[in-house]
Amino acid sequence: MLFVAESAKEKIEEIRQSENLTKDYFVRVSVTSGGCSGLTYKMDFDNEAQPNDQVFEDKGEKIVTDLKSFLYLCNTTLEFSGGLNGKGFYFNNPNAERSCGCGESFAV
């Protein structure tokens, strides 16, 4: 399962509205190679499902990921911070053994 924090849900709705995206657009999350620690997160809006997609819904938001990425993302919560220490989406991932200082990448 993938989860969505209330802070992330509010920001997703705000972005969807500002970009004039319909509710047909969902959040696609994936994990790719790269970054200081070896793996990075990628997040975007999409409206086309792929054959091996894993689909989750939390707080009314649909989160979609490919099967390979899900192995790294299981039980992860998508969050949003608007604070002084950094603004943006971030992933609270219980599978990450370490992450880099900037928080952009992780390792398992």
CYANA upper distance limits for C-alpha pairs under 8 A (distance plus 0.5 A):
  1 MET  CA     56 PHE  CA      6.90
  1 MET  CA     74 CYS  CA      6.24
  1 MET  CA     75 ASN  CA      5.71
  1 MET  CA     76 THR  CA      8.00
  2 LEU  CA     56 PHE  CA      6.74
  2 LEU  CA     57 GLU  CA      8.29
  2 LEU  CA     58 ASP  CA      8.17
  2 LEU  CA     63 ILE  CA      7.63
  2 LEU  CA     73 LEU  CA      7.63
  2 LEU  CA     74 CYS  CA      6.74
  2 LEU  CA     75 ASN  CA      5.76
  2 LEU  CA     76 THR  CA      5.81
  2 LEU  CA     77 THR  CA      6.52
  2 LEU  CA     78 LEU  CA      8.23
  3 PHE  CA     56 PHE  CA      8.47
  3 PHE  CA     57 GLU  CA      8.15
  3 PHE  CA     58 ASP  CA      6.23
  3 PHE  CA     75 ASN  CA      7.41
  3 PHE  CA     76 THR  CA      6.66
  3 PHE  CA     77 THR  CA      4.93
  3 PHE  CA     78 LEU  CA      6.66
  4 VAL  CA      8 ALA  CA      6.69
  4 VAL  CA      9 LYS  CA      6.81
  4 VAL  CA     58 ASP  CA      6.31
  4 VAL  CA     59 LYS  CA      7.24
  4 VAL  CA     61 GLU  CA      7.92
  4 VAL  CA     77 THR  CA      5.93
  4 VAL  CA     78 LEU  CA      5.40
  4 VAL  CA     79 GLU  CA      6.97
  5 ALA  CA      9 LYS  CA      6.78
  5 ALA  CA     77 THR  CA      6.99
  5 ALA  CA     78 LEU  CA      6.53
  5 ALA  CA     79 GLU  CA      5.68
  5 ALA  CA     80 PHE  CA      8.12
  6 GLU  CA     10 GLU  CA      6.76
  6 GLU  CA     59 LYS  CA      8.12
  6 GLU  CA     79 GLU  CA      8.14
  7 SER  CA     11 LYS  CA      6.95
  7 SER  CA     79 GLU  CA      6.62
  7 SER  CA     80 PHE  CA      5.80
  7 SER  CA     81 SER  CA      7.77
  8 ALA  CA     12 ILE  CA      6.50
  8 ALA  CA     78 LEU  CA      6.87
  8 ALA  CA     79 GLU  CA      5.28
  8 ALA  CA     80 PHE  CA      5.15
  8 ALA  CA     89 PHE  CA      7.46
  9 LYS  CA     13 GLU  CA      6.72
  9 LYS  CA     59 LYS  CA      7.75
  9 LYS  CA     61 GLU  CA      7.37
 10 GLU  CA     14 GLU  CA      6.73
 11 LYS  CA     15 ILE  CA      6.64
 11 LYS  CA     80 PHE  CA      7.72
 12 ILE  CA     16 ARG  CA      6.53
 13 GLU  CA     17 GLN  CA      6.64
 14 GLU  CA     18 SER  CA      6.69
 15 ILE  CA     19 GLU  CA      6.50
 16 ARG  CA     20 ASN  CA      6.50
 16 ARG  CA     21 LEU  CA      5.47
 16 ARG  CA     22 THR  CA      7.62
 16 ARG  CA     23 LYS  CA      8.46
 17 GLN  CA     21 LEU  CA      6.70
 17 GLN  CA     22 THR  CA      8.46
 21 LEU  CA     25 TYR  CA      6.95
 24 ASP  CA     47 ASN  CA      6.43
 25 TYR  CA     45 PHE  CA      6.46
 25 TYR  CA     46 ASP  CA      5.78
 25 TYR  CA     47 ASN  CA      5.02
 26 PHE  CA     45 PHE  CA      6.02
 26 PHE  CA     46 ASP  CA      6.02
 26 PHE  CA     47 ASN  CA      6.61
 26 PHE  CA     61 GLU  CA      7.75
 26 PHE  CA     62 LYS  CA      5.89
 26 PHE  CA     63 ILE  CA      6.68
 26 PHE  CA     64 VAL  CA      7.63
 27 VAL  CA     43 MET  CA      7.37
 27 VAL  CA     44 ASP  CA      6.27
 27 VAL  CA     45 PHE  CA      5.20
 27 VAL  CA     46 ASP  CA      6.80
 27 VAL  CA     61 GLU  CA      8.35
 27 VAL  CA     62 LYS  CA      6.88
 27 VAL  CA     63 ILE  CA      5.48
 27 VAL  CA     64 VAL  CA      6.69
 28 ARG  CA     43 MET  CA      6.13
 28 ARG  CA     44 ASP  CA      5.86
 28 ARG  CA     45 PHE  CA      6.31
 28 ARG  CA     46 ASP  CA      6.65
 28 ARG  CA     63 ILE  CA      6.45
 28 ARG  CA     64 VAL  CA      5.29
 28 ARG  CA     65 THR  CA      6.22
 29 VAL  CA     41 TYR  CA      7.60
 29 VAL  CA     42 LYS  CA      6.14
 29 VAL  CA     43 MET  CA      5.03
 29 VAL  CA     44 ASP  CA      7.25
 29 VAL  CA     63 ILE  CA      7.63
 29 VAL  CA     64 VAL  CA      6.72
 29 VAL  CA     65 THR  CA      5.67
 29 VAL  CA     66 ASP  CA      8.48
 29 VAL  CA     69 SER  CA      8.45
 30 SER  CA     41 TYR  CA      6.37
 30 SER  CA     42 LYS  CA      5.62
 30 SER  CA     43 MET  CA      7.01
 30 SER  CA     65 THR  CA      6.23
 30 SER  CA     66 ASP  CA      7.20
 30 SER  CA     69 SER  CA      5.80
 30 SER  CA     70 PHE  CA      8.24
 31 VAL  CA     39 LEU  CA      6.99
 31 VAL  CA     40 THR  CA      6.09
 31 VAL  CA     41 TYR  CA      5.22
 31 VAL  CA     42 LYS  CA      6.54
 31 VAL  CA     69 SER  CA      5.60
 31 VAL  CA     72 TYR  CA      7.88
 32 THR  CA     39 LEU  CA      6.14
 32 THR  CA     40 THR  CA      5.87
 32 THR  CA     41 TYR  CA      6.95
 32 THR  CA     42 LYS  CA      7.70
 32 THR  CA     69 SER  CA      8.37
 33 SER  CA     38 GLY  CA      6.28
 33 SER  CA     39 LEU  CA      5.07
 33 SER  CA     40 THR  CA      6.64
 34 GLY  CA     38 GLY  CA      5.42
 34 GLY  CA     39 LEU  CA      5.52
 34 GLY  CA     40 THR  CA      6.24
 34 GLY  CA    105 SER  CA      7.91
 35 GLY  CA     39 LEU  CA      6.51
 35 GLY  CA     40 THR  CA      6.46
 35 GLY  CA    104 GLU  CA      7.39
 35 GLY  CA    105 SER  CA      5.74
 35 GLY  CA    106 PHE  CA      8.31
 36 CYS  CA    100 CYS  CA      6.46
 36 CYS  CA    105 SER  CA      6.68
 36 CYS  CA    106 PHE  CA      8.20
 37 SER  CA     98 ARG  CA      8.02
 37 SER  CA     99 SER  CA      6.58
 37 SER  CA    100 CYS  CA      6.25
 37 SER  CA    105 SER  CA      5.94
 37 SER  CA    106 PHE  CA      5.41
 37 SER  CA    107 ALA  CA      5.94
 38 GLY  CA    105 SER  CA      7.10
 38 GLY  CA    106 PHE  CA      6.77
 38 GLY  CA    107 ALA  CA      6.39
 39 LEU  CA    105 SER  CA      5.84
 39 LEU  CA    106 PHE  CA      5.82
 39 LEU  CA    107 ALA  CA      6.54
 40 THR  CA    104 GLU  CA      6.78
 40 THR  CA    105 SER  CA      4.96
 40 THR  CA    106 PHE  CA      6.93
 41 TYR  CA    104 GLU  CA      7.88
 41 TYR  CA    105 SER  CA      7.45
 49 ALA  CA     53 ASP  CA      7.14
 50 GLN  CA     66 ASP  CA      8.44
 52 ASN  CA     66 ASP  CA      6.52
 52 ASN  CA     67 LEU  CA      6.59
 53 ASP  CA     64 VAL  CA      6.86
 53 ASP  CA     65 THR  CA      6.06
 53 ASP  CA     66 ASP  CA      5.08
 53 ASP  CA     67 LEU  CA      6.63
 54 GLN  CA     64 VAL  CA      6.17
 54 GLN  CA     65 THR  CA      5.82
 54 GLN  CA     66 ASP  CA      6.36
 54 GLN  CA     67 LEU  CA      6.64
 54 GLN  CA     70 PHE  CA      7.88
 55 VAL  CA     62 LYS  CA      7.50
 55 VAL  CA     63 ILE  CA      6.53
 55 VAL  CA     64 VAL  CA      5.12
 55 VAL  CA     65 THR  CA      7.23
 56 PHE  CA     62 LYS  CA      6.25
 56 PHE  CA     63 ILE  CA      5.69
 56 PHE  CA     64 VAL  CA      6.75
 57 GLU  CA     61 GLU  CA      5.91
 57 GLU  CA     62 LYS  CA      4.90
 57 GLU  CA     63 ILE  CA      6.48
 58 ASP  CA     62 LYS  CA      7.20
 58 ASP  CA     63 ILE  CA      8.33
 65 THR  CA     69 SER  CA      6.85
 65 THR  CA     70 PHE  CA      6.68
 66 ASP  CA     70 PHE  CA      6.72
 67 LEU  CA     71 LEU  CA      7.25
 68 LYS  CA     72 TYR  CA      8.02
 69 SER  CA     73 LEU  CA      6.74
 70 PHE  CA     74 CYS  CA      6.11
 72 TYR  CA     95 ASN  CA      7.10
 72 TYR  CA     96 ALA  CA      8.48
 72 TYR  CA    108 VAL  CA      8.16
 73 LEU  CA     93 ASN  CA      7.16
 73 LEU  CA     95 ASN  CA      7.68
 74 CYS  CA     93 ASN  CA      8.49
 74 CYS  CA     95 ASN  CA      8.03
 75 ASN  CA     93 ASN  CA      7.58
 75 ASN  CA     94 PRO  CA      7.48
 76 THR  CA     91 PHE  CA      7.04
 76 THR  CA     92 ASN  CA      6.11
 76 THR  CA     93 ASN  CA      5.00
 76 THR  CA     94 PRO  CA      6.91
 76 THR  CA     95 ASN  CA      8.40
 77 THR  CA     91 PHE  CA      6.28
 77 THR  CA     92 ASN  CA      5.60
 77 THR  CA     93 ASN  CA      7.08
 78 LEU  CA     89 PHE  CA      7.48
 78 LEU  CA     90 TYR  CA      6.57
 78 LEU  CA     91 PHE  CA      5.33
 78 LEU  CA     92 ASN  CA      6.94
 79 GLU  CA     89 PHE  CA      6.10
 79 GLU  CA     90 TYR  CA      5.83
 79 GLU  CA     91 PHE  CA      6.52
 79 GLU  CA     92 ASN  CA      7.57
 80 PHE  CA     87 LYS  CA      7.95
 80 PHE  CA     88 GLY  CA      5.98
 80 PHE  CA     89 PHE  CA      4.77
 80 PHE  CA     90 TYR  CA      6.50
 81 SER  CA     86 GLY  CA      7.32
 81 SER  CA     87 LYS  CA      5.69
 81 SER  CA     88 GLY  CA      5.93
 81 SER  CA     89 PHE  CA      6.91
 81 SER  CA     90 TYR  CA      8.10
 82 GLY  CA     86 GLY  CA      7.29
 82 GLY  CA     87 LYS  CA      5.05
 82 GLY  CA     88 GLY  CA      6.91
 83 GLY  CA     87 LYS  CA      6.40
 95 ASN  CA    108 VAL  CA      6.70
 96 ALA  CA    106 PHE  CA      6.51
 96 ALA  CA    107 ALA  CA      6.05
 96 ALA  CA    108 VAL  CA      5.33
 97 GLU  CA    106 PHE  CA      7.96
 97 GLU  CA    107 ALA  CA      6.36
 97 GLU  CA    108 VAL  CA      5.50
 98 ARG  CA    106 PHE  CA      6.18
 98 ARG  CA    107 ALA  CA      6.00
 98 ARG  CA    108 VAL  CA      7.53
 99 SER  CA    103 GLY  CA      6.51
 99 SER  CA    104 GLU  CA      8.09
 99 SER  CA    105 SER  CA      6.19
 99 SER  CA    106 PHE  CA      4.52
 99 SER  CA    107 ALA  CA      6.76
100 CYS  CA    104 GLU  CA      7.16
100 CYS  CA    105 SER  CA      6.27
100 CYS  CA    106 PHE  CA      6.77
